[in-house]
Amino acid sequence: MKSTISMKGKEIIENAFHDYNNIRPHSTLDYYSPLQFLEKWNSDGSFREHYRNFLKNLKDGYRRRRNNYYRRSRMNIS
């Protein structure tokens, strides 16, 4: 009984990893699944340029939010 439960648990975990690494869309991949992203990356030069711009905008947004956070934290609130 114990080995049956652990085998089912192992299968569930393996399926979850497969789903996450191959099927599930990721926000940092512009909401493509890893397999879709890789296929588009290898076959479409304009997609590569689009994605590089997407990453640049994403990083710029993180940088702006981080700078705003530090600027607010340095304000004297008394």
N, C-alpha and C positions, 0 to 999 in steps of 0.2 A: 504494500500500500504506500509506504513512504517513498519508494523509488518512482512510483507512478506519479505522485504529486510533484516530485522534483523534476521529472521529465516534462510534465505539463508546464510547470513554471519556466523551465529552460526554453521550451518551445515558444511560449508567450513572449519572453524577453527577446529571443532571436527575431521573432516576427516584428516586434516593436522597433528594434534596431534597423531591420531591413526597411521597414516603412519610413523611418526617419531619414535614413541615409540615401534612399532611392526614390521614394514616391511623394513624400510630404513636401509642399511648397515652403520655401524659406524666404523670409523678408529680405535678407542680405543678398539673395540671388534674384532680386526683383520679382519675387513670388513665383519663381519657376521651381520645379522639383530638381534635385541634383542631376538626374538623368536627362531631363529636358534641357537644363542649362548647359550641360556638357555637349549635348548634340547641337544646340544652337551656336555655342562658342566655337566649336570645331568647323561648322559649315557656313557661318555668316559673319563676314568682316564688319558689316554695319552694326550687327548686334554687339560685337566686341567693343566698338566705339561707344555705342549707347550705354553699355554696362560700365565702361570706364567713367563716363560722365555721371552716371547714377551713383557710383561709389564716391566720386569727388563731391557731389552734392550732399550725400549722406555724411561724409566726414566733415564737410563744412558746417552742417547742421549740428553735429556733435560738438564741434569746436565752439560754435556760437553759444550753445547752451552751457557749456563748461565755463566759458568766459563770463557769461551773465551770472552764473552761480557764484563764481569767485568775486565778481564785482559787488554783488549784493551782500556777500558775507563780509566784505571789508567796510561796508557802510557802517557809520556810527549810529546805532539805533538806541538813543537814550532819551 
